[in-house]
Amino acid sequence: MSDVLETLPGPPEDVVVQPDGQPIRAATTDDADQVAALVHAAYRGEESQEGWTTEVGLVAGTRTDAEAVRALVEAPDSVVLLAEDDEGLLACCHLTKHDEHAYFGMFAVRPGHQGRGIGRRVLDAATLWARAWHVPDLRLSVLNERHELIAWYQRRDFVLTGESVPFGADDELGRPLRDGLALLTMSRPVELDG
Ligand SMILES: CC(C)(COP(=O)(O)OP(=O)(O)OC[C@H]1O[C@@H](n2cnc3c(N)ncnc32)[C@H](O)[C@@H]1OP(=O)(O)O)[C@@H](O)C(=O)NCCC(=O)NCCS
């Protein structure tokens, strides 16, 4: 966990507070348009190349849209978490509860704000949320070609499980621009030793 985090008692949506005092909160359907725009900007938009990791050159098409985000917000056992500053939305992720794990996805930090620890805090918030769900593991999928991102998750104690699913032309997450793309599963316990 980031040492800058303050943890407070209360419902999961109140437990992670950023250094400027802004909580990482659960999205409502009113946030859907902004979340979809942020995800596009971070994953596939031209501005994503301002960040240190992008899907440009690997995957084309739409990662998500406002209607899909609204569905995630309204679904049971599902939460979209948001980090903001006074000027608006900085970061998001989506968490879904399964029997034996929570699945972490749609993880995005506004490109001009990457590399400042915001992603780490959002992952910490998701971990606390998964802990409140009493699931043992946190899981995610990452494209096999994104070596720098796999390394980032490994530095956060995630391990590759060996599971791999081809990223195909009919994938709802986008259109592959290279042969051999696959989504690899990574996992880590929600409760870490030490
Ligand atoms: C992945 C993402 C959410 C991380 O957010 P972030 O705010 O940049 O993350 P942090 O600031 O907490 O961490 C930045 C890390 O990048 C590393 N980094 C910075 N520049 C880098 C570079 N050129 N190459 C590799 N790593 C780099 C930093 O060392 C730091 O890692 P460390 O904390 O282990 O030292 C963000 O980059 C993003 O939105 N990417 C596009 C969308 C995406 O790929 N989502 C994940 C899909 S699985």
The ligand as an SDF file (V2000), in Angstrom:
LIG
                    3D

 48 50  0  0  0  0  0  0  0  0999 V2000
   -1.2810    2.0310  -16.0650 C   0  0  0  0  0  0  0  0  0  0  0  0
   -1.6690    3.3680  -15.4660 C   0  0  0  0  0  0  0  0  0  0  0  0
   -3.1150    3.3030  -14.9440 C   0  0  0  0  0  0  0  0  0  0  0  0
   -0.7010    3.6730  -14.2860 C   0  0  0  0  0  0  0  0  0  0  0  0
   -1.0080    4.9290  -13.7160 O   0  0  0  0  0  0  0  0  0  0  0  0
    0.1430    5.9360  -13.2110 P   0  0  0  0  0  0  0  0  0  0  0  0
   -0.5430    7.0140  -12.4510 O   0  0  0  0  0  0  0  0  0  0  0  0
    1.0230    6.3290  -14.3330 O   0  0  0  0  0  0  0  0  0  0  0  0
    0.9480    4.9770  -12.2120 O   0  0  0  0  0  0  0  0  0  0  0  0
    1.9610    5.4020  -11.0480 P   0  0  0  0  0  0  0  0  0  0  0  0
    2.2890    6.8630  -11.1520 O   0  0  0  0  0  0  0  0  0  0  0  0
    1.4180    4.8920   -9.7630 O   0  0  0  0  0  0  0  0  0  0  0  0
    3.2360    4.5470  -11.4220 O   0  0  0  0  0  0  0  0  0  0  0  0
    4.0140    4.9370  -12.5240 C   0  0  0  0  0  0  0  0  0  0  0  0
    5.0670    3.8990  -12.7490 C   0  0  0  0  0  0  0  0  0  0  0  0
    5.5240    3.9800  -14.0730 O   0  0  0  0  0  0  0  0  0  0  0  0
    6.9120    3.8610  -14.0770 C   0  0  0  0  0  0  0  0  0  0  0  0
    7.3400    4.5050  -15.2940 N   0  0  0  0  0  0  0  0  0  0  0  0
    7.4030    5.8090  -15.5520 C   0  0  0  0  0  0  0  0  0  0  0  0
    7.8700    5.9960  -16.7990 N   0  0  0  0  0  0  0  0  0  0  0  0
    8.0800    4.7780  -17.3170 C   0  0  0  0  0  0  0  0  0  0  0  0
    8.5670    4.3070  -18.5700 C   0  0  0  0  0  0  0  0  0  0  0  0
    8.8990    5.1520  -19.5490 N   0  0  0  0  0  0  0  0  0  0  0  0
    8.6530    2.9600  -18.7670 N   0  0  0  0  0  0  0  0  0  0  0  0
    8.3090    2.0940  -17.8120 C   0  0  0  0  0  0  0  0  0  0  0  0
    7.8340    2.4870  -16.5880 N   0  0  0  0  0  0  0  0  0  0  0  0
    7.7330    3.8120  -16.3660 C   0  0  0  0  0  0  0  0  0  0  0  0
    7.3220    4.5270  -12.8000 C   0  0  0  0  0  0  0  0  0  0  0  0
    8.6030    4.0950  -12.4070 O   0  0  0  0  0  0  0  0  0  0  0  0
    6.2470    4.0130  -11.8400 C   0  0  0  0  0  0  0  0  0  0  0  0
    6.5200    2.7150  -11.3790 O   0  0  0  0  0  0  0  0  0  0  0  0
    6.9990    2.4570   -9.8710 P   0  0  0  0  0  0  0  0  0  0  0  0
    5.9730    3.1130   -8.9840 O   0  0  0  0  0  0  0  0  0  0  0  0
    7.0100    0.9720   -9.7210 O   0  0  0  0  0  0  0  0  0  0  0  0
    8.3430    3.1070   -9.7710 O   0  0  0  0  0  0  0  0  0  0  0  0
   -1.5710    4.5220  -16.4900 C   0  0  0  0  0  0  0  0  0  0  0  0
   -0.2680    4.5430  -17.0230 O   0  0  0  0  0  0  0  0  0  0  0  0
   -2.5500    4.4120  -17.6510 C   0  0  0  0  0  0  0  0  0  0  0  0
   -3.6520    4.9780  -17.5890 O   0  0  0  0  0  0  0  0  0  0  0  0
   -2.1630    3.7170  -18.7580 N   0  0  0  0  0  0  0  0  0  0  0  0
   -3.0090    3.5930  -19.9440 C   0  0  0  0  0  0  0  0  0  0  0  0
   -4.1880    2.6520  -19.7160 C   0  0  0  0  0  0  0  0  0  0  0  0
   -3.6990    1.2630  -19.3220 C   0  0  0  0  0  0  0  0  0  0  0  0
   -2.7730    0.7360  -19.8930 O   0  0  0  0  0  0  0  0  0  0  0  0
   -4.3830    0.6640  -18.3030 N   0  0  0  0  0  0  0  0  0  0  0  0
   -4.0220   -0.6680  -17.7650 C   0  0  0  0  0  0  0  0  0  0  0  0
   -4.5500   -1.7650  -18.6330 C   0  0  0  0  0  0  0  0  0  0  0  0
   -4.1970   -3.3780  -17.9500 S   0  0  0  0  0  0  0  0  0  0  0  0
  1  2  1  0
  2  3  1  0
  2  4  1  0
  2 36  1  0
  4  5  1  0
  5  6  1  0
  6  7  2  0
  6  8  1  0
  6  9  1  0
  9 10  1  0
 10 11  2  0
 10 12  1  0
 10 13  1  0
 13 14  1  0
 14 15  1  0
 15 16  1  0
 15 30  1  0
 16 17  1  0
 17 18  1  0
 17 28  1  0
 18 19  1  0
 18 27  1  0
 19 20  2  0
 20 21  1  0
 21 22  1  0
 21 27  2  0
 22 23  1  0
 22 24  2  0
 24 25  1  0
 25 26  2  0
 26 27  1  0
 28 29  1  0
 28 30  1  0
 30 31  1  0
 31 32  1  0
 32 33  2  0
 32 34  1  0
 32 35  1  0
 36 37  1  0
 36 38  1  0
 38 39  2  0
 38 40  1  0
 40 41  1  0
 41 42  1  0
 42 43  1  0
 43 44  2  0
 43 45  1  0
 45 46  1  0
 46 47  1  0
 47 48  1  0
M  END
$$$$
